[in-house]
Amino acid sequence: MAYEGNPSKAVELYVGSEYIQHNPLVGNGTASFIDYFEKMATEYPDKSIEFVRAVAEDNLVALHTHQTWPGNEEYVTMDFFRFDKNG
């Protein structure tokens, strides 16, 4: 949802009061998250993402993706999420 152009809705539905980002290109907090993904949607409208697998253990989830960007640049990425007691 965030990756494909609606980060505000993603934050509303799935992000708690504290959001810590470890990517140096994205700041901490939900406003930085929204700004980053809105910018990506505007600058790279033809990018795509395939969610390959998700692995969960306790409150930690790893998400493996395959991304294709303009010019057929391809990236394999891993994102990690830690959930609080509210999910």
Order of alpha helices (4+ residues) and beta strands (2+ residues): alpha-alpha-beta-beta-beta
